[in-house]
Amino acid sequence: MPLSTNYRNKIVDICCRILSTDGTVELNERIWMNKLCEHNLQARELAGALVCPDFIPDRDSGFDGGV
């Protein structure tokens, strides 16, 4: 199921605050994003692209990193 614009914006906001030196992320926000990423492929790919943009999958593992 596609993500709503609201959910996309929330994920981007949370990820940016996680990476920021002065941003704070509440535990409930992290839990919400984690649960959404567990159940929604688009959310998982978006969060992964924001937090680990340089991820290079291991070609022998069969894991494509959600790309």
N, CA, C and O atoms as a Maestro MAE file, in Angstrom:
{
 s_m_m2io_version
 :::
 2.0.0
}

f_m_ct {
 s_m_title
 :::
 protein
 m_atom[268] {
  # First column is atom index #
  i_m_mmod_type
  r_m_x_coord
  r_m_y_coord
  r_m_z_coord
  i_m_residue_number
  s_m_chain_name
  s_m_pdb_residue_name
  s_m_pdb_atom_name
  i_m_atomic_number
  :::
  1 25 0.841 -1.180 0.000 1 A "MET " " N  " 7
  2 3 0.000 0.000 0.000 1 A "MET " " CA " 6
  3 2 0.889 1.247 0.000 1 A "MET " " C  " 6
  4 15 1.830 1.329 0.789 1 A "MET " " O  " 8
  5 25 0.604 2.212 -0.870 2 A "PRO " " N  " 7
  6 3 1.436 3.416 -0.945 2 A "PRO " " CA " 6
  7 2 1.321 4.272 0.317 2 A "PRO " " C  " 6
  8 15 0.292 4.290 0.992 2 A "PRO " " O  " 8
  9 25 2.396 4.966 0.605 3 A "LEU " " N  " 7
  10 3 2.414 5.861 1.761 3 A "LEU " " CA " 6
  11 2 1.715 7.170 1.442 3 A "LEU " " C  " 6
  12 15 1.816 7.686 0.329 3 A "LEU " " O  " 8
  13 25 1.015 7.696 2.414 4 A "SER " " N  " 7
  14 3 0.412 9.014 2.242 4 A "SER " " CA " 6
  15 2 1.503 10.075 2.321 4 A "SER " " C  " 6
  16 15 2.588 9.825 2.846 4 A "SER " " O  " 8
  17 25 1.215 11.230 1.809 5 A "THR " " N  " 7
  18 3 2.168 12.343 1.877 5 A "THR " " CA " 6
  19 2 2.481 12.677 3.330 5 A "THR " " C  " 6
  20 15 3.621 12.997 3.669 5 A "THR " " O  " 8
  21 25 1.479 12.603 4.176 6 A "ASN " " N  " 7
  22 3 1.670 12.896 5.596 6 A "ASN " " CA " 6
  23 2 2.673 11.923 6.221 6 A "ASN " " C  " 6
  24 15 3.571 12.347 6.949 6 A "ASN " " O  " 8
  25 25 2.529 10.627 5.944 7 A "TYR " " N  " 7
  26 3 3.454 9.633 6.491 7 A "TYR " " CA " 6
  27 2 4.857 9.820 5.924 7 A "TYR " " C  " 6
  28 15 5.840 9.699 6.655 7 A "TYR " " O  " 8
  29 25 4.959 10.114 4.630 8 A "ARG " " N  " 7
  30 3 6.279 10.372 4.032 8 A "ARG " " CA " 6
  31 2 6.956 11.551 4.729 8 A "ARG " " C  " 6
  32 15 8.134 11.480 5.081 8 A "ARG " " O  " 8
  33 25 6.214 12.622 4.924 9 A "ASN " " N  " 7
  34 3 6.772 13.808 5.581 9 A "ASN " " CA " 6
  35 2 7.213 13.507 7.008 9 A "ASN " " C  " 6
  36 15 8.246 14.003 7.456 9 A "ASN " " O  " 8
  37 25 6.431 12.691 7.729 10 A "LYS " " N  " 7
  38 3 6.800 12.328 9.097 10 A "LYS " " CA " 6
  39 2 8.089 11.508 9.116 10 A "LYS " " C  " 6
  40 15 8.958 11.735 9.958 10 A "LYS " " O  " 8
  41 25 8.213 10.563 8.194 11 A "ILE " " N  " 7
  42 3 9.432 9.743 8.129 11 A "ILE " " CA " 6
  43 2 10.641 10.615 7.825 11 A "ILE " " C  " 6
  44 15 11.682 10.474 8.466 11 A "ILE " " O  " 8
  45 25 10.515 11.514 6.854 12 A "VAL " " N  " 7
  46 3 11.622 12.404 6.505 12 A "VAL " " CA " 6
  47 2 11.995 13.267 7.706 12 A "VAL " " C  " 6
  48 15 13.177 13.439 8.005 12 A "VAL " " O  " 8
  49 25 11.007 13.802 8.385 13 A "ASP " " N  " 7
  50 3 11.261 14.646 9.551 13 A "ASP " " CA " 6
  51 2 11.987 13.871 10.645 13 A "ASP " " C  " 6
  52 15 12.975 14.355 11.196 13 A "ASP " " O  " 8
  53 25 11.507 12.685 10.959 14 A "ILE " " N  " 7
  54 3 12.120 11.881 12.015 14 A "ILE " " CA " 6
  55 2 13.550 11.500 11.641 14 A "ILE " " C  " 6
  56 15 14.454 11.615 12.468 14 A "ILE " " O  " 8
  57 25 13.763 11.052 10.413 15 A "CYS " " N  " 7
  58 3 15.114 10.658 9.982 15 A "CYS " " CA " 6
  59 2 16.071 11.839 10.007 15 A "CYS " " C  " 6
  60 15 17.222 11.694 10.421 15 A "CYS " " O  " 8
  61 25 15.616 12.991 9.575 16 A "CYS " " N  " 7
  62 3 16.479 14.176 9.596 16 A "CYS " " CA " 6
  63 2 16.854 14.558 11.019 16 A "CYS " " C  " 6
  64 15 17.991 14.951 11.279 16 A "CYS " " O  " 8
  65 25 15.903 14.445 11.944 17 A "ARG " " N  " 7
  66 3 16.208 14.759 13.342 17 A "ARG " " CA " 6
  67 2 17.121 13.711 13.966 17 A "ARG " " C  " 6
  68 15 17.931 14.039 14.833 17 A "ARG " " O  " 8
  69 25 17.000 12.435 13.533 18 A "ILE " " N  " 7
  70 3 17.905 11.398 14.035 18 A "ILE " " CA " 6
  71 2 19.343 11.719 13.631 18 A "ILE " " C  " 6
  72 15 20.267 11.550 14.426 18 A "ILE " " O  " 8
  73 25 19.528 12.179 12.403 19 A "LEU " " N  " 7
  74 3 20.866 12.462 11.888 19 A "LEU " " CA " 6
  75 2 21.414 13.811 12.336 19 A "LEU " " C  " 6
  76 15 22.625 14.028 12.299 19 A "LEU " " O  " 8
  77 25 20.554 14.704 12.751 20 A "SER " " N  " 7
  78 3 20.958 16.040 13.165 20 A "SER " " CA " 6
  79 2 21.657 16.000 14.518 20 A "SER " " C  " 6
  80 15 21.345 15.167 15.369 20 A "SER " " O  " 8
  81 25 22.593 16.902 14.700 21 A "THR " " N  " 7
  82 3 23.303 16.960 15.977 21 A "THR " " CA " 6
  83 2 22.470 17.637 17.059 21 A "THR " " C  " 6
  84 15 22.682 17.386 18.246 21 A "THR " " O  " 8
  85 25 21.531 18.487 16.669 22 A "ASP " " N  " 7
  86 3 20.737 19.192 17.673 22 A "ASP " " CA " 6
  87 2 19.270 18.767 17.683 22 A "ASP " " C  " 6
  88 15 18.481 19.301 18.462 22 A "ASP " " O  " 8
  89 25 18.900 17.826 16.839 23 A "GLY " " N  " 7
  90 3 17.521 17.365 16.803 23 A "GLY " " CA " 6
  91 2 17.262 16.280 17.831 23 A "GLY " " C  " 6
  92 15 18.135 15.464 18.129 23 A "GLY " " O  " 8
  93 25 16.072 16.282 18.358 24 A "THR " " N  " 7
  94 3 15.689 15.237 19.300 24 A "THR " " CA " 6
  95 2 14.499 14.477 18.734 24 A "THR " " C  " 6
  96 15 13.621 15.059 18.096 24 A "THR " " O  " 8
  97 25 14.482 13.188 18.972 25 A "VAL " " N  " 7
  98 3 13.398 12.330 18.506 25 A "VAL " " CA " 6
  99 2 12.858 11.593 19.713 25 A "VAL " " C  " 6
  100 15 13.599 10.935 20.443 25 A "VAL " " O  " 8
  101 25 11.564 11.712 19.911 26 A "GLU " " N  " 7
  102 3 10.921 11.041 21.032 26 A "GLU " " CA " 6
  103 2 10.871 9.535 20.782 26 A "GLU " " C  " 6
  104 15 10.847 9.085 19.637 26 A "GLU " " O  " 8
  105 25 10.855 8.776 21.854 27 A "LEU " " N  " 7
  106 3 10.785 7.328 21.758 27 A "LEU " " CA " 6
  107 2 9.536 6.877 21.006 27 A "LEU " " C  " 6
  108 15 9.595 5.956 20.191 27 A "LEU " " O  " 8
  109 25 8.409 7.526 21.279 28 A "ASN " " N  " 7
  110 3 7.166 7.131 20.600 28 A "ASN " " CA " 6
  111 2 7.239 7.366 19.091 28 A "ASN " " C  " 6
  112 15 6.606 6.640 18.324 28 A "ASN " " O  " 8
  113 25 8.008 8.376 18.654 29 A "GLU " " N  " 7
  114 3 8.194 8.609 17.222 29 A "GLU " " CA " 6
  115 2 9.043 7.499 16.602 29 A "GLU " " C  " 6
  116 15 8.756 7.029 15.502 29 A "GLU " " O  " 8
  117 25 10.085 7.088 17.315 30 A "ARG " " N  " 7
  118 3 10.941 5.999 16.827 30 A "ARG " " CA " 6
  119 2 10.157 4.693 16.740 30 A "ARG " " C  " 6
  120 15 10.291 3.943 15.773 30 A "ARG " " O  " 8
  121 25 9.343 4.430 17.750 31 A "ILE " " N  " 7
  122 3 8.527 3.215 17.753 31 A "ILE " " CA " 6
  123 2 7.535 3.240 16.597 31 A "ILE " " C  " 6
  124 15 7.371 2.237 15.902 31 A "ILE " " O  " 8
  125 25 6.869 4.376 16.383 32 A "TRP " " N  " 7
  126 3 5.911 4.501 15.286 32 A "TRP " " CA " 6
  127 2 6.591 4.236 13.939 32 A "TRP " " C  " 6
  128 15 6.073 3.485 13.113 32 A "TRP " " O  " 8
  129 25 7.748 4.854 13.726 33 A "MET " " N  " 7
  130 3 8.449 4.681 12.457 33 A "MET " " CA " 6
  131 2 8.930 3.241 12.294 33 A "MET " " C  " 6
  132 15 8.845 2.686 11.198 33 A "MET " " O  " 8
  133 25 9.430 2.635 13.358 34 A "ASN " " N  " 7
  134 3 9.902 1.257 13.288 34 A "ASN " " CA " 6
  135 2 8.758 0.306 12.927 34 A "ASN " " C  " 6
  136 15 8.924 -0.568 12.076 34 A "ASN " " O  " 8
  137 25 7.613 0.473 13.565 35 A "LYS " " N  " 7
  138 3 6.461 -0.384 13.264 35 A "LYS " " CA " 6
  139 2 5.991 -0.180 11.825 35 A "LYS " " C  " 6
  140 15 5.653 -1.142 11.135 35 A "LYS " " O  " 8
  141 25 5.971 1.069 11.379 36 A "LEU " " N  " 7
  142 3 5.555 1.338 9.999 36 A "LEU " " CA " 6
  143 2 6.527 0.699 9.018 36 A "LEU " " C  " 6
  144 15 6.105 0.105 8.026 36 A "LEU " " O  " 8
  145 25 7.821 0.815 9.285 37 A "CYS " " N  " 7
  146 3 8.833 0.225 8.392 37 A "CYS " " CA " 6
  147 2 8.769 -1.297 8.381 37 A "CYS " " C  " 6
  148 15 9.073 -1.916 7.361 37 A "CYS " " O  " 8
  149 25 8.382 -1.903 9.484 38 A "GLU " " N  " 7
  150 3 8.242 -3.363 9.527 38 A "GLU " " CA " 6
  151 2 7.116 -3.837 8.613 38 A "GLU " " C  " 6
  152 15 7.187 -4.931 8.054 38 A "GLU " " O  " 8
  153 25 6.089 -3.024 8.463 39 A "HIS " " N  " 7
  154 3 4.885 -3.451 7.746 39 A "HIS " " CA " 6
  155 2 4.700 -2.809 6.375 39 A "HIS " " C  " 6
  156 15 3.794 -3.196 5.637 39 A "HIS " " O  " 8
  157 25 5.539 -1.837 6.018 40 A "ASN " " N  " 7
  158 3 5.346 -1.134 4.755 40 A "ASN " " CA " 6
  159 2 6.684 -1.007 4.026 40 A "ASN " " C  " 6
  160 15 7.613 -0.367 4.519 40 A "ASN " " O  " 8
  161 25 6.765 -1.621 2.854 41 A "LEU " " N  " 7
  162 3 8.006 -1.637 2.075 41 A "LEU " " CA " 6
  163 2 8.438 -0.227 1.670 41 A "LEU " " C  " 6
  164 15 9.624 0.094 1.743 41 A "LEU " " O  " 8
  165 25 7.499 0.615 1.247 42 A "GLN " " N  " 7
  166 3 7.872 1.978 0.846 42 A "GLN " " CA " 6
  167 2 8.439 2.774 2.013 42 A "GLN " " C  " 6
  168 15 9.385 3.542 1.837 42 A "GLN " " O  " 8
  169 25 7.876 2.599 3.191 43 A "ALA " " N  " 7
  170 3 8.394 3.289 4.378 43 A "ALA " " CA " 6
  171 2 9.801 2.804 4.691 43 A "ALA " " C  " 6
  172 15 10.682 3.606 4.999 43 A "ALA " " O  " 8
  173 25 10.016 1.487 4.613 44 A "ARG " " N  " 7
  174 3 11.332 0.901 4.883 44 A "ARG " " CA " 6
  175 2 12.369 1.414 3.889 44 A "ARG " " C  " 6
  176 15 13.490 1.746 4.276 44 A "ARG " " O  " 8
  177 25 11.999 1.478 2.609 45 A "GLU " " N  " 7
  178 3 12.932 1.959 1.588 45 A "GLU " " CA " 6
  179 2 13.251 3.438 1.786 45 A "GLU " " C  " 6
  180 15 14.404 3.847 1.648 45 A "GLU " " O  " 8
  181 25 12.241 4.239 2.106 46 A "LEU " " N  " 7
  182 3 12.461 5.669 2.314 46 A "LEU " " CA " 6
  183 2 13.381 5.905 3.514 46 A "LEU " " C  " 6
  184 15 14.345 6.664 3.415 46 A "LEU " " O  " 8
  185 25 13.092 5.269 4.629 47 A "ALA " " N  " 7
  186 3 13.927 5.443 5.821 47 A "ALA " " CA " 6
  187 2 15.344 4.945 5.561 47 A "ALA " " C  " 6
  188 15 16.313 5.578 5.980 47 A "ALA " " O  " 8
  189 25 15.467 3.824 4.876 48 A "GLY " " N  " 7
  190 3 16.787 3.292 4.560 48 A "GLY " " CA " 6
  191 2 17.581 4.220 3.664 48 A "GLY " " C  " 6
  192 15 18.784 4.392 3.857 48 A "GLY " " O  " 8
  193 25 16.917 4.819 2.684 49 A "ALA " " N  " 7
  194 3 17.597 5.741 1.770 49 A "ALA " " CA " 6
  195 2 18.046 7.009 2.493 49 A "ALA " " C  " 6
  196 15 19.080 7.586 2.155 49 A "ALA " " O  " 8
  197 25 17.277 7.437 3.478 50 A "LEU " " N  " 7
  198 3 17.630 8.656 4.208 50 A "LEU " " CA " 6
  199 2 18.735 8.416 5.231 50 A "LEU " " C  " 6
  200 15 19.620 9.254 5.401 50 A "LEU " " O  " 8
  201 25 18.683 7.281 5.906 51 A "VAL " " N  " 7
  202 3 19.633 7.015 6.984 51 A "VAL " " CA " 6
  203 2 20.913 6.368 6.467 51 A "VAL " " C  " 6
  204 15 21.996 6.648 6.983 51 A "VAL " " O  " 8
  205 25 20.806 5.514 5.464 52 A "CYS " " N  " 7
  206 3 21.971 4.803 4.915 52 A "CYS " " CA " 6
  207 2 22.018 4.952 3.396 52 A "CYS " " C  " 6
  208 15 21.859 3.962 2.681 52 A "CYS " " O  " 8
  209 25 22.234 6.163 2.889 53 A "PRO " " N  " 7
  210 3 22.170 6.362 1.439 53 A "PRO " " CA " 6
  211 2 23.287 5.678 0.669 53 A "PRO " " C  " 6
  212 15 23.155 5.473 -0.537 53 A "PRO " " O  " 8
  213 25 24.380 5.318 1.328 54 A "ASP " " N  " 7
  214 3 25.523 4.715 0.638 54 A "ASP " " CA " 6
  215 2 25.590 3.209 0.818 54 A "ASP " " C  " 6
  216 15 26.648 2.608 0.629 54 A "ASP " " O  " 8
  217 25 24.472 2.593 1.180 55 A "PHE " " N  " 7
  218 3 24.442 1.150 1.390 55 A "PHE " " CA " 6
  219 2 24.694 0.429 0.070 55 A "PHE " " C  " 6
  220 15 24.032 0.689 -0.935 55 A "PHE " " O  " 8
  221 25 25.659 -0.476 0.094 56 A "ILE " " N  " 7
  222 3 25.956 -1.293 -1.080 56 A "ILE " " CA " 6
  223 2 25.696 -2.738 -0.681 56 A "ILE " " C  " 6
  224 15 26.381 -3.279 0.187 56 A "ILE " " O  " 8
  225 25 24.702 -3.365 -1.316 57 A "PRO " " N  " 7
  226 3 24.362 -4.733 -0.912 57 A "PRO " " CA " 6
  227 2 25.473 -5.721 -1.228 57 A "PRO " " C  " 6
  228 15 26.229 -5.549 -2.185 57 A "PRO " " O  " 8
  229 25 25.555 -6.745 -0.416 58 A "ASP " " N  " 7
  230 3 26.503 -7.839 -0.646 58 A "ASP " " CA " 6
  231 2 25.922 -8.735 -1.725 58 A "ASP " " C  " 6
  232 15 24.852 -9.311 -1.523 58 A "ASP " " O  " 8
  233 25 26.568 -8.870 -2.828 59 A "ARG " " N  " 7
  234 3 26.008 -9.615 -3.952 59 A "ARG " " CA " 6
  235 2 25.842 -11.097 -3.653 59 A "ARG " " C  " 6
  236 15 25.051 -11.770 -4.313 59 A "ARG " " O  " 8
  237 25 26.574 -11.622 -2.666 60 A "ASP " " N  " 7
  238 3 26.472 -13.031 -2.335 60 A "ASP " " CA " 6
  239 2 25.371 -13.330 -1.327 60 A "ASP " " C  " 6
  240 15 24.964 -14.482 -1.174 60 A "ASP " " O  " 8
  241 25 24.888 -12.299 -0.638 61 A "SER " " N  " 7
  242 3 23.904 -12.537 0.417 61 A "SER " " CA " 6
  243 2 22.492 -12.689 -0.116 61 A "SER " " C  " 6
  244 15 21.637 -13.275 0.549 61 A "SER " " O  " 8
  245 25 22.238 -12.166 -1.313 62 A "GLY " " N  " 7
  246 3 20.894 -12.189 -1.860 62 A "GLY " " CA " 6
  247 2 20.030 -11.055 -1.352 62 A "GLY " " C  " 6
  248 15 18.891 -10.893 -1.790 62 A "GLY " " O  " 8
  249 25 20.570 -10.260 -0.420 63 A "PHE " " N  " 7
  250 3 19.833 -9.117 0.127 63 A "PHE " " CA " 6
  251 2 20.061 -7.911 -0.758 63 A "PHE " " C  " 6
  252 15 21.207 -7.544 -1.019 63 A "PHE " " O  " 8
  253 25 18.978 -7.281 -1.229 64 A "ASP " " N  " 7
  254 3 19.120 -6.145 -2.139 64 A "ASP " " CA " 6
  255 2 18.974 -4.803 -1.443 64 A "ASP " " C  " 6
  256 15 19.015 -3.766 -2.105 64 A "ASP " " O  " 8
  257 25 18.805 -4.793 -0.126 65 A "GLY " " N  " 7
  258 3 18.718 -3.545 0.616 65 A "GLY " " CA " 6
  259 2 17.427 -2.788 0.395 65 A "GLY " " C  " 6
  260 15 17.342 -1.604 0.723 65 A "GLY " " O  " 8
  261 25 16.419 -3.447 -0.154 66 A "GLY " " N  " 7
  262 3 15.151 -2.801 -0.397 66 A "GLY " " CA " 6
  263 2 15.140 -1.926 -1.642 66 A "GLY " " C  " 6
  264 15 14.201 -1.160 -1.858 66 A "GLY " " O  " 8
  265 25 16.158 -2.035 -2.443 67 A "VAL " " N  " 7
  266 3 16.247 -1.208 -3.642 67 A "VAL " " CA " 6
  267 2 15.592 -1.906 -4.801 67 A "VAL " " C  " 6
  268 15 15.561 -1.369 -5.908 67 A "VAL " " O  " 8
  :::
 }
 m_bond[267] {
  # First column is bond index #
  i_m_from
  i_m_to
  i_m_order
  :::
  1 1 2 1
  2 2 3 1
  3 3 4 2
  4 3 5 1
  5 5 6 1
  6 6 7 1
  7 7 8 2
  8 7 9 1
  9 9 10 1
  10 10 11 1
  11 11 12 2
  12 11 13 1
  13 13 14 1
  14 14 15 1
  15 15 16 2
  16 15 17 1
  17 17 18 1
  18 18 19 1
  19 19 20 2
  20 19 21 1
  21 21 22 1
  22 22 23 1
  23 23 24 2
  24 23 25 1
  25 25 26 1
  26 26 27 1
  27 27 28 2
  28 27 29 1
  29 29 30 1
  30 30 31 1
  31 31 32 2
  32 31 33 1
  33 33 34 1
  34 34 35 1
  35 35 36 2
  36 35 37 1
  37 37 38 1
  38 38 39 1
  39 39 40 2
  40 39 41 1
  41 41 42 1
  42 42 43 1
  43 43 44 2
  44 43 45 1
  45 45 46 1
  46 46 47 1
  47 47 48 2
  48 47 49 1
  49 49 50 1
  50 50 51 1
  51 51 52 2
  52 51 53 1
  53 53 54 1
  54 54 55 1
  55 55 56 2
  56 55 57 1
  57 57 58 1
  58 58 59 1
  59 59 60 2
  60 59 61 1
  61 61 62 1
  62 62 63 1
  63 63 64 2
  64 63 65 1
  65 65 66 1
  66 66 67 1
  67 67 68 2
  68 67 69 1
  69 69 70 1
  70 70 71 1
  71 71 72 2
  72 71 73 1
  73 73 74 1
  74 74 75 1
  75 75 76 2
  76 75 77 1
  77 77 78 1
  78 78 79 1
  79 79 80 2
  80 79 81 1
  81 81 82 1
  82 82 83 1
  83 83 84 2
  84 83 85 1
  85 85 86 1
  86 86 87 1
  87 87 88 2
  88 87 89 1
  89 89 90 1
  90 90 91 1
  91 91 92 2
  92 91 93 1
  93 93 94 1
  94 94 95 1
  95 95 96 2
  96 95 97 1
  97 97 98 1
  98 98 99 1
  99 99 100 2
  100 99 101 1
  101 101 102 1
  102 102 103 1
  103 103 104 2
  104 103 105 1
  105 105 106 1
  106 106 107 1
  107 107 108 2
  108 107 109 1
  109 109 110 1
  110 110 111 1
  111 111 112 2
  112 111 113 1
  113 113 114 1
  114 114 115 1
  115 115 116 2
  116 115 117 1
  117 117 118 1
  118 118 119 1
  119 119 120 2
  120 119 121 1
  121 121 122 1
  122 122 123 1
  123 123 124 2
  124 123 125 1
  125 125 126 1
  126 126 127 1
  127 127 128 2
  128 127 129 1
  129 129 130 1
  130 130 131 1
  131 131 132 2
  132 131 133 1
  133 133 134 1
  134 134 135 1
  135 135 136 2
  136 135 137 1
  137 137 138 1
  138 138 139 1
  139 139 140 2
  140 139 141 1
  141 141 142 1
  142 142 143 1
  143 143 144 2
  144 143 145 1
  145 145 146 1
  146 146 147 1
  147 147 148 2
  148 147 149 1
  149 149 150 1
  150 150 151 1
  151 151 152 2
  152 151 153 1
  153 153 154 1
  154 154 155 1
  155 155 156 2
  156 155 157 1
  157 157 158 1
  158 158 159 1
  159 159 160 2
  160 159 161 1
  161 161 162 1
  162 162 163 1
  163 163 164 2
  164 163 165 1
  165 165 166 1
  166 166 167 1
  167 167 168 2
  168 167 169 1
  169 169 170 1
  170 170 171 1
  171 171 172 2
  172 171 173 1
  173 173 174 1
  174 174 175 1
  175 175 176 2
  176 175 177 1
  177 177 178 1
  178 178 179 1
  179 179 180 2
  180 179 181 1
  181 181 182 1
  182 182 183 1
  183 183 184 2
  184 183 185 1
  185 185 186 1
  186 186 187 1
  187 187 188 2
  188 187 189 1
  189 189 190 1
  190 190 191 1
  191 191 192 2
  192 191 193 1
  193 193 194 1
  194 194 195 1
  195 195 196 2
  196 195 197 1
  197 197 198 1
  198 198 199 1
  199 199 200 2
  200 199 201 1
  201 201 202 1
  202 202 203 1
  203 203 204 2
  204 203 205 1
  205 205 206 1
  206 206 207 1
  207 207 208 2
  208 207 209 1
  209 209 210 1
  210 210 211 1
  211 211 212 2
  212 211 213 1
  213 213 214 1
  214 214 215 1
  215 215 216 2
  216 215 217 1
  217 217 218 1
  218 218 219 1
  219 219 220 2
  220 219 221 1
  221 221 222 1
  222 222 223 1
  223 223 224 2
  224 223 225 1
  225 225 226 1
  226 226 227 1
  227 227 228 2
  228 227 229 1
  229 229 230 1
  230 230 231 1
  231 231 232 2
  232 231 233 1
  233 233 234 1
  234 234 235 1
  235 235 236 2
  236 235 237 1
  237 237 238 1
  238 238 239 1
  239 239 240 2
  240 239 241 1
  241 241 242 1
  242 242 243 1
  243 243 244 2
  244 243 245 1
  245 245 246 1
  246 246 247 1
  247 247 248 2
  248 247 249 1
  249 249 250 1
  250 250 251 1
  251 251 252 2
  252 251 253 1
  253 253 254 1
  254 254 255 1
  255 255 256 2
  256 255 257 1
  257 257 258 1
  258 258 259 1
  259 259 260 2
  260 259 261 1
  261 261 262 1
  262 262 263 1
  263 263 264 2
  264 263 265 1
  265 265 266 1
  266 266 267 1
  267 267 268 2
  :::
 }
}
